[in-house]
């Protein structure tokens, strides 16, 4: 630490160049924090259901395959299960293809399994009693200026009605809110009665998309999951029971390998960062060749010069990287309250200790990489040649 001031002075010898390089490092680690949050949300899900309080049962073949509604009573009869509900993905569009949000047809007791969603008793009753009733999250209602009593038409080309129409009209009877600000993204969903869907749709009658299981004892999650999947073993509708997080990851997987896509983007960003910061360090050392020679004249060893240059490079990455990751944490927390949830969980997770550890390791590794060649050049300098300008 006694040479910190020397390293600091060398780093900011060219303030403008260093500032722009720091901004590039900041942007790279800001992007790393955001993308890593998405990757962790979608690919960090484990197939283990241990400790889960709610489980999701989907088709083992593909979550796009429907399951018979007749499974409901058999699932309810399994020990360790407190309650079961079901839902269908709808995928409606409001007025314009750009106005897409998660919409699902759900059973009457669906809301009972999500006590974190706040809905008044009157609105809950109206949702049960009105065939075309629908409820939406407060954030979604605010976005489209909806209010109780409005009629909301949604277009669903893949779910035609008996008469061939793709327009479904719903009566907005409730607006729910989520108390936890970290889960505010769940307020961007649209739910309506499954009975209305099943009665009016043209195909797939009597089927559901998935079952949601509330456990009586979360410690029995593995046993319950195995028992539920055993009900349809060796049938034409075999099931896979998993945690909510794994279900969300599988849902996102329909659109592509999220982990691979995010990893490729992060790799490209850091490859560019290595080239940019490496150029900065190379120029900095080239400009200070006489100064490094003087340091050697004063008694600094080759290893000492090597360490000083590497410390300068690592400090450059750490300064920009720490600020970038800190900003990523702020941005992620803000986005988690506004992005629609793809299922019961948010599409982003907070920038936690794991991301910080990965980020700090990247800062040090990239710093050592970009500083390696300039540091070796400084270490091999001959005092006479350096001072003579050769």
Residue, then its C-alpha position, 0 to 999 in steps of 0.5 A: x500500500x505504500x506505493x498506492x499514491x505512485x500508482x494513482x498518480x500514474x493512472x491519472x497522468x492523462x486524465x481525459x484518456x483514463x476517464x473515458x477508459x473508466x467509463x468504458x469499464x463502467x459500462x461493461x460491468x453495468x451490462x455484466x450485472x444486468x445480463x448476469x441477473x437475467x441469466x441467473x433468473x432463467x438458468x440458475x433454476x435447479x430441477x430440485x424441488x426441495x424446500x419449495x412451497x409451491x410446485x408446478x406440474x407440466x407435460x414431461x414432453x414439452x410445457x406447450x403440451x396440454x394435460x387432461x383436467x381429469x388429473x386434478x382430482x387424482x393430484x388432490x388426493x395425494x398426501x402432503x398437498x394442501x391445495x391444487x389449481x390450474x391455468x392455461x397460457x393465453x397469449x392475448x394482444x391488446x389493440x396492437x401487436x406491441x401491446x403484449x403481456x402475460x395473460x392466463x386463464x385460471x381456475x376459480x381458486x387460483x388466487x388462493x394459492x397466491x396470498x401475496x396478491x392483494x384483492x378485495x373480497x368484492x372483486x374476488x367474488x365478482x371474478x368467481x361469479x362473472x363468466x367473462x370476468x378478468x383481473x389485472x395487476x395494478x401496474x398493467x391497469x395503470x399502463x393502459x388506463x383501465x378501471x373496474x367495469x371496463x371491457x377489454x378485448x384481446x386478440x388471440x389468433x392461436x386460440x380461436x372461439x367456436x365461431x372462428x373469431x380470435x377476439x375475446x372480450x373480458x369484463x374487468x372486475x378486479x385490480x390486484x396489488x403486490x405488497x412486496x416492491x421486489x415482486x412488483x413485476x407480477x402486477x403486469x399480468x392479466x388473468x381470466x376465468x378458465x371456464x370461459x376459455x374452455x366453453x368458448x374455445x374451438x380446440x383442446x377442450x377439457x385440458x389445462x396448461x399446468x397445475x400449481x400445487x400448494x404443499x402442506x409441508x415444504x420439506x416433503x416437496x421431493x416426495x410429493x413431486x415424485x408421487x404426482x409424476x407417478x400418476x401419469x407414468x407410462x401414459x400419453x400425458x406423462x408429467x414433470x413436477x418442478x419448482x416455480x423457478x425451474x418452470x420460469x426457466x423452462x418457459x424462457x427456454x422456449x425462446x432460446x438458450x438464455x444462458x448461451x445468448x447472455x454468455x455470448x454477449x458478455x464474452x463479446x463485451x469483455x473481449x472489446x474491453x480487453x482491447x480498449x483497456x489494453x491499448x490504454x495501458x500500452x500507451x501509458x507505459x510507452x509514454x512513461x519509459x524514461x520515468x520507469x527507467x528512473x525508478x529502476x535507477x532509484x533502486x526499483x527491481x524488475x519485479x517491482x516495476x512489473x508489480x507497479x504496472x500490473x497494480x495500475x492496470x488492476x486499479x483501472x478495472x476495479x475502479x470502473x467495475x465496482x461503480x458499474x456493478x453498483x449501478x447494475x444493482x440499482x437498475x436491477x432493483x428498479x427493473x424488477x418492480x416494472x418488468x412483467x413476470x414470466x410466471x410466478x417469479x421475476x425475470x431478474x434476480x438482485x445483484x447479490x454476493x455471487x455476482x459481486x464475487x464473479x465481477x471482482x474476479x473478472x476485474x482482477x483477471x482482466x486487469x492482469x491480462x491487459x497489463x501483462x504485456x506493458x508490465x513485461x515491457x517495463x520490467x525488461x527496460x534497460x536504463x541506458x536505452x530508456x534514458x537515451x530514447x532508444 
